[in-house]
Amino acid sequence: MISDLLWILLFNQIVMGAFDTIYHHELAERLPWRASQGHELALHAIRSLLYATVLVVLGWLELHGIWTLVLLAVLTVEVVITLMDFVEEDLTRALPASERINHTLLALNYGAILALLVPVLLGWLHQPTAIKTAWHGFWSVFMAISAAGVLICGARDFFAARRARRLIPGRAAELVAALPERQHVLVTGATGFIGSRLTEALASAGHRVTVLVRDPKKAAQLTPPFRLITSLDRIANDERIDAIVNLAGEPIANAPWTLRKRRRILRSRLEMTRHLVRLIGRLETPPALLVSGSAIGWYGLWQDEALTEFDGGKACFSHRLCDAWERMAMRAQAHGTRVVRLRIGLVLGTEGGMLARMLTPFELGLGGPLGSGAQWMSWIERDDLVRLIAHIMVTRQLNGAVNATAPVPVRNAEFTRELGRAFRRPAFTPMPAFVLRLLGDLADELLLGGQQVLPDKALANGFKFRHETLRSALTAMLPRPDRPADPRPSHSFRVATPETKA
C-alpha cells in the first residue's frame, strides 16, 4: 500500500522536475536551441519515457511477481541515466546556482521516494505474477496528468536532440578569411553573444587573440587558443597589438531602465573605453585600429525615414548613451589609431540575442507582433557581423561611424510573419503595447520604436552580406530536415551617398 507520505514526495518530485524543465531548461538555459546539448537532450528524452512509465504504474497499476522486477529495472536504469546526465552537464555547460540547488533537492527527494517505495515493491515481488489495476482517487488522476506532461516534454527533447546536429554553426575560421596575415587582436566582451563567435573565428584561423574578461570562469566556453587577462595592466608597453575590438558593456535589455540601471549601462561602457584609450596611449606602437561597439540606438526614434551613417540622431537615452560611448572612443585618434564606431543593429542567432528569446514562443505557436508591428527592425545575422568586423580590419578607408545592419530592414509585423513561416506555425498572438510599456523607456526605444538603418558604408566599400534578406538568415539559422540552407544568390542594392540622400 502506497503511503500518503510517498504520494507527497512524488508530488514534490513532479513539481520540482517541472520547474527545472520549464525555468532552467527552456527559459534560462534554452537547451532545445543549444547545439552542444544534443546528448543531454537525448538523455532527458529517455528519462522522461521512464518517468512517465513509473508514474502511470504507481497511479493506476500494481505489478506483482516478475513484473515487479521489470519496474525495479526501470527505476535502476533511470538512476543510471540521471548519473550520466550529471556527467554530461558537467562536461558541456556551467549550471547556474539555482539549477544546482534544484538538482540537489531532486536527488534527496528521489532518495526518500526510493526508501519508501522499495519495501512496497518487495511486497509486490513476493506475490503471484500479475498486473492488477488500482485506484487512488486524486493521486491516480494527478499521476496520469503528470505522465502526459512528462511525455510531451520528452517528445520535445527527442526532436530537439535530433535538431541539435543541424544547429551546429559553420566553420568559424571562414568568417575572418579576409584577414591576409596573422593578427594580434584584443577583444573585450569576448564571452558575450558576439564576442564569443568573433574569438572563435580568430582563434580557429590561427590569429593571436587576447581576451579581457571580468569573470575568468565564463571564459571556459571560449574556443582556444587565446590569452586570458582580467586587467589591461597585464599588457606591457612594448607589446604589439594590431587591432582592438571593444564589445564590453552592461546588458541593456535585461531589466527596466531605472536610474541605477542607466548609470551602470553608461558607466560600464565609458570606463572600459576610457581604459582602452589609455592603453593605446601608453603602447610604444599603438594599434592600427579600434573597433568600438555602438548601436543603431544612436539615431534615436524615427518613423519611416531610411537612415545612413550621414544622418543625425534624435535625443533619447539610447542616443545619449551611444553618443557618449562613441565620443570616448574617438579619443584614440589622437594616438594615430583608426577608429570605427560600429553601430550594431539587432543581432540574430539561435545562441543569444533578441531572436533567442523569441524561439520558444514562436515554436509553440504563441508568437506575434509587438504592439502595432509597424516599427522597423534593422537586423544583422551574427556571422555576417563577424565578417564585417574582419572586413573593417582590412579596409583602411573605413573609419568613423559604420552601420552594422543588413541591407533589407523589415517591420516587426513582417519579422513576425517570417519567423512564424520558418517554424510553420501561426504567429497571431500580439503583445499589446500597454503591457510592454510597463518596462518604461526600454519598451519605447527598443521594442516599440525602431529605425530603418542601411549599411551604406559597408556596401560602398565592397562588403558582401551572406544574408541580405531576413528569410535567407532564418533559413540558415533554423534548418528543417526537409529543407537545406537557402542557396539564393545575393542581390544588388543601390548605395545611398551623401549626395543621393540630399
QUIRAJO-V972333 format. One record per backbone hydrogen bond with DSSP energy under -1.0 kcal/mol. CO is the residue of the C=O (numbers start at 1). NH is the residue of the N-H. If there is no record, write none. Layout:
BEGIN
co:nh
CO:NH
CO:NH
END
This chain:
BEGIN
co:nh
3:7
4:8
5:9
6:10
7:11
8:12
9:13
10:14
11:15
12:16
13:17
14:18
15:19
16:20
17:21
18:22
19:23
20:25
21:26
22:27
23:28
24:29
25:31
30:33
31:34
34:37
37:41
38:42
39:43
40:44
41:45
42:46
43:47
44:48
45:49
46:50
47:51
48:52
49:53
50:54
51:55
52:56
53:57
54:58
55:59
56:60
57:61
60:134
62:132
64:67
65:68
66:70
67:71
68:72
69:73
70:74
71:75
72:76
73:77
74:78
75:79
76:80
77:81
78:82
79:83
80:84
81:85
82:86
83:87
84:88
85:89
86:90
87:91
88:92
89:93
96:100
97:101
98:102
99:103
100:104
101:105
102:106
103:107
104:108
105:109
106:110
107:111
108:112
109:113
110:114
111:115
112:116
113:117
114:118
117:121
118:122
119:123
120:124
121:125
122:126
124:65
124:127
130:64
132:62
136:139
137:141
138:142
139:143
140:144
141:145
142:146
143:147
144:148
145:149
146:150
147:151
148:152
149:153
150:154
151:155
152:156
153:157
154:158
155:159
156:160
157:161
158:162
159:163
160:164
163:166
172:175
173:176
174:177
176:179
183:208
184:242
184:243
185:210
186:245
187:212
188:247
189:192
192:196
194:198
195:199
196:200
197:201
198:202
199:203
200:204
201:205
202:207
203:206
208:185
209:227
210:187
211:229
215:218
217:220
218:221
219:222
227:211
229:213
231:234
232:235
236:239
237:284
242:288
242:289
243:186
244:291
245:188
246:293
256:258
258:262
259:263
260:264
261:265
262:266
263:267
264:268
265:269
266:270
267:271
268:272
269:273
270:274
271:275
272:276
273:277
274:278
275:279
276:280
277:281
278:282
279:283
288:338
289:244
290:340
291:246
292:342
294:344
295:298
296:299
297:300
299:314
307:454
308:311
316:320
317:321
318:322
319:323
320:324
321:325
322:326
323:327
324:328
325:329
326:330
328:331
329:332
330:333
331:334
332:335
332:337
333:336
338:290
339:400
340:292
341:402
342:294
342:344
343:404
344:296
346:380
348:382
355:358
355:359
358:362
359:363
360:364
361:366
362:365
367:429
369:431
370:373
373:413
375:412
377:410
378:346
379:406
380:348
381:385
382:386
383:387
384:388
385:389
386:390
387:391
388:392
389:393
390:394
395:398
400:341
402:343
404:345
410:377
411:415
412:416
413:417
414:418
415:419
416:420
417:421
418:422
419:423
420:425
428:430
431:371
432:436
433:437
435:438
436:439
437:440
440:443
440:444
441:445
442:446
443:447
443:448
450:302
451:453
452:307
454:456
455:459
456:460
457:461
458:463
459:462
469:473
470:474
471:475
472:476
473:477
474:478
480:483
497:501
498:502
END
